[in-house]
Each structure stands twice: as structure tokens, then as C-alpha cells.
Amino acid sequence: MARTDYSEYTGGAGIRSLMRQLEDEEEGEGAKCPAPGASFSALLSSMLPGEVVGEENLNRDPNAQPAYRWDEFGYRVEEEDGPEDCSSKLLSIPFLESPRKKLQWSVELELGQNKQTLRRNGKLDELVKGGIPHSLRRSIWPLLLNTQKKKDSAGIGYRDIVSSCTEDSLQSSRQIEKDLLRTMPTNICFSQKDSVGIPRLRRVLRAVAWIFPEIGYCQGMGMIAACLLLFVPEEETFWMMTSIIENLLPSSYFSSNLWGAQADQLVLRSLIADNLPEVDKVLSENDIEISLITLQWFLTLFSSCLHIKIVLRVWDLLFNHGTIILFKVALCMLKISEEQLVKAENSAEIFNILSSLPNQIDDVDELMDAVDRITEETINREKLDQLRRKHLSDIMSDQSSFSLHMDNSRPVPRPWTLRRRVNRSKSLVDILLGAEYEDQNDPRCKNIKRTEQLVYLKEAILRIGTFFQGLDPVYQSMKMQPDYSLESHSRDIELYMSSTLKKRKRARAILDFERNDDDELGFRKNDIINLISQDDEHCWVGELNGLVGWFPAKFVETIDERSKQYSFAGDDKVNQAITDLVRGSLCSALKQILEQGLRPTSILGGAVHPWLFIQEAAAEEVSRDYNSVFSRLVLCKTFRLDEDEKLLSPDELLYRCVHYINQTHDKFGAQMDVKLRSLVCMGLNEQVLHLWLECLCSAEKALSKFYNSHALLASPGWVLVKCELRILSQFSFQLSPNWELKGSEDGGIPLKEGVRDMLVKHHLFSWDL
């Protein structure tokens, strides 16, 4: 069957061509399916590696001893040393479908079920327990996860999502590219760059990262998505992934902090203590942290550790009964190794037994029977939810866990591109309350929602602080705990207005400049130059590494060091990761706080955007003495009075920044989300973000107009947010407010061409452009 290469399309005509191909492509059309039990026979027809199948048919020698073969799922099986230990029994049994079981399923689907959704009843549960016929899994799994409801409520189609995230606009795309060939290296569908599954896996993972910007990409997703792609079409795989992330698993399972997955490891430990006392005794006496092993089991839904034949049966139960199956399977696996663990002599041996435990599971029916024998009294949904609430609240209340479990290597996804969010079905609020609360006016729901928002803000701030501390030694001893004392508020204005007066300014090079004459100053991009003279508009004099000389003024940009020392860690021209941390996690957390309690509009009933409130609040704060404020703003802009020291008060600066953002961003048709993120960046640059929040919460008229009385900004709780944001005023940021405006900045070549006239004017011909 002819294969279409989708890996190179990037948008425009390419995306339109791809969409047509996806629409026209019929699964299995023209494909010669392998015989049952043969290599690749269990794969989706469009995933068949046609060229490999053809080579095997042409070059088959009955007398030859092959070095390896491919099993039914496309996995490479080495024959030289015999079958692998982890699957010797499984490999010896052909993967064949029972005609009788398929007939039973066909009758149930035709007579006892709807085509769109499945009615959960005893008959269906009994059929799922016996295993779904493999040829029906691509149809039954989406029905069990109710993906049709997810499609209907999303408000956007898969093709539109793919077209929005194919131009490397997501920071997580880099990590996805790194992991594509690591996900299933022994499977022919994902083993090479040109393998049939690689472009599909790329699109699915990018789409998931795009639609869940607060999560982005987690390595566990790749393994789950790759397994699904082996048996389910690409678009259906995506919607199954959204259902798994939002409906099947608890909230924050794949987030950067892994709260949901961490809580489940503590739940598993509690269940081990209750049901496997001997195993619990061994783990406790030897101080074994079992989550080091089981966390990967849960993050990949066992797809990274168990044989694929077992994974299919586990997923049948998982999609039907929910995550309680994960704990049942884990307990059964530990029960199987209980005797070995008790006899182990030291912790190293125990750890090896636990690590190799999945390899010992080679009888899928035995494992399924063991799972079925676990009674409701042993583990049930009510007990599971209770344990999850307990352990999740412990994790959230432990502030130290944020820095201990923070993964700074993971890039933060950019949630500022145009996107549509699928409604989350169960949040941390629901888990902690122990029920699905539709009434958002419930007092408990409000309080926990506020706590959740503050926790997200705290985590975003701590990630930024950890980033600075990891790159710049100056910040190693910086305190990351907020100061809630009354004295801290009285010192805020004084600390903000303090300016460090220096005799010399400094600038950062934005281009390489080669020194050709003795009176020239050469430098490399991102070098920090001490400015000696700025008298000439075009040529400045500076010092670098003991050398003094002139250079084109346009090749550098001055850095703001009025009350701070420049740090490359906070410069988005040097470290793009800081942009992801600020515009990604921090701005998302702040927007959630600003959106909490907003009044609905009178026309459509939807909430207004926080940017409208910020505009009105900023104008209200300066309206008390508008003439004086306006004169000060004009003077500062005309004579650049605030270049050397801070002259504007926080409310005056807020008004000027809001006006600047509206003026610059409206030219590009920027949305209010973009404006809000740009304002946050300007606040960080000026070390005034916490004081701006105080200005906003002091605008009583705007507050009463835009917010309900129970809103966080209208309550004393805003002081807590201010104290958290004050931590960021310790760091030095150099963030471009126009970062998201396409075409707002010129590249290096036009800049060099613009300097030619200056060189001619000053008769400086030594520099060869």
C-alpha cells in the first residue's frame, strides 16, 4: 500500500493538502492484510510497514535461520538467544481472535447497545472481563471513553488543532522531537525517522500539548499515544488521549508537578499496607521507596513495562472500570512476587525484584483472574477517592514539595497561542471535596478553588526562582519564602523607588562586531559592554575586557540596572526558557486569579476579560490628579528622565504601560490575552508587579463594576497574592513586551544594512559589511 509522508508539512498549502489526504484515506483500502498470527497481523491496516512485509515475502528462505523476526504487533523479536525472558510464554502463543467471542460482542453491540455510547451493565462488564476482540478494540475503546462527547464539547476539530500547532509554536515540540525515536525503539512503526508511526505520533503529541497548555508534554503520554496508534486511527487516538487525561485520570497527572501521579503512589502505598502486610513490612524495614518503580507504571498505564498482550487486556478493564484497575493490577503484581520479596536478604535484591517484576508476568489470564478476585471490600471507588483526597491535600499543603519535585528540565508550554480548551471534568477541587459540585457558589468550592489558584501561582514563582538560582550564582542565597509581615508592605514603595546611581551604563550586544582598527571595539553577541560615551547618536564608545573603542550604537541595547544588576538568566534574548516560564506558567496562574469572580456580561452572559478591568482601574488611579500625572508622563517620555532613576509612581507607571501596550499591540491585532502577558513582562522588568496588584485592588469603582463581592481581588486575600509576587521583585528581568507580535522586530541583516549610511557619514570604511 502506498504511504504518504506527512512529516514535512508545516502549514499553508501543506496543511490543506494533508487535510485532504486524511479525509480521503480509507483505512485498509488496497492493503494486503497479514494472515492471523503472522507478523504485523495485530496492527491497524494503515500502520502496516508495507516495504518490510514485501521483503520478507520475496526473500523468504525456508532453510535460513533469521536473526530476528517481527511479532504480530510489530515488535522486533531476537531469535539468536531465544525468546526474551519477559515474554517466553506469551511469544509462544499466537495472537488469534476467538470467533465465538467476537460473535458474542457483535450480538451485544447490535441488540443491547447504542451506536454512540455504551450502556454499562452486567453483560458488558462480563464481556470486557473476558477481553475485547482485537478487531473491535478500535471501535469499543472510544465508546468506553465516550470520546464522542469530548468531540462535541471541544468546539474545535482535530484538523484545526493540527493546523494550529505544526509550526513549532510550542516549546514542548522540542522535547517531543527528542522522544519520538525513544518511545518505542523496538517497534517497526516507531523505530526510524521515516517509520509510518512517527509523523502520526508527532501530530498527536503536539495536539495534546496545544490543547492542554497547562500540562504541555509529559513522556508518559508518548508511550500511551504510541500504543494507541498501533490499533486506533490517528484522530481517534487524539480524542482518546484527551479523555484519558481529563476524564479517566485525576487532575494534574501529567502536569509538571505530577501531583495526581504522586498522590496515587501514596495511595498505592496505603493499599499495600492494608492488603499486603508482608510486603509492607519488607519495604518499611529496608526503607524502599516503591514509587521510584511504580510511578512509571502509572504514568504510562503499564504500557512501558508489561508485554503488549497484557497491556491490551489491562486497558480493556481500565477504560471500562476506571483507574481502580491500575491499583488492582499493581497489587496483583506485588502479590505474585511476595514470596521472593520476603526471602530477599538486602535492599539491593529487593529493588532488583521490584524492577524486574513486570518481566515475570507471562500469563495474562492468571493476572486477569487475580484482578477479578480483589473484592469491593478490599478496594472500591469510595475508598480510593478518600485516600486520594487525603494524600493530595498533604502534597498541596507541603510547600517544600514544590521545590523538591520541580522538574526544571521540562520546558513550559506556551498557552498564549490561539487555542480551545476542552472542559475539565474533574479538577483538584472535585477530588478534595469528594464529589462533583456543579454549584460554583458552594463556599467550600470557592475556598478550595482559591487555594488551588494560589498554589499554582506559588509553583510558577518557585519555578522561576529555581531557574535563576540554577543559572546565576548571584541568586543562590535568595530567599523564596514570602514575607507576610505588615512592615514589608510599608517598605514596598521605598524599595521600589530606590535607584542605584552608577557612573557608567552597560549595554548588551545584539550582533557580532569584528574589530578591524585599533580605535574600534569588537564584541560577540550577548557580551556586556561598559558604556563610556553616548554623545554621538550613531557611534558610542565603550569598554570590554580592558579594551576601549567605538562601535555602532544600533548593535547594542542598553540594559536597565537602575535598582538591579543585569542577569542573563532573565533576558529573553539570551534565554528563551525564561519567556516560557513567565508567559507560560506565571501568566496562566495570574490570569486564573484575575478571572476569579468576574461579573458576566449582560449581553451574552460570559465573563469579561481581565484586561478591560486593568485598563479602567489604571485610569481610575491616575484620574485623581490627571493633569499633574499627564505632565510628568510627557516630560519623562520627551527627556527620558527615568533612564537613570525611577521618577514615576507605580500607578503612573501602570497607566503608561497599559497605554503603551494598547498603542503597540493594536497595530498587530493582538488579543487581550497577549496584552495581559506583555503587561506582566513589563511589570517584571520594572520590579513592580506586586505593587501594580495593589493599585488594581485599590480602584474601588472598577472593582465593584467588574467583580462580585466574593472575588479574591475584592477580598483581603489579595494581600497574599501580593506577598507571593513580591518574591519576583528580587530578580532582574529583561523581557520584551513585543515578543508575541510577529514582524515587530527586524532581523540581523536589515539592521546591518541600516548602519551602512552611518558608516559613510562618519567616513568609517574599515569595517567590511
Disulfide bonds with the S-S distance in Angstrom:
none
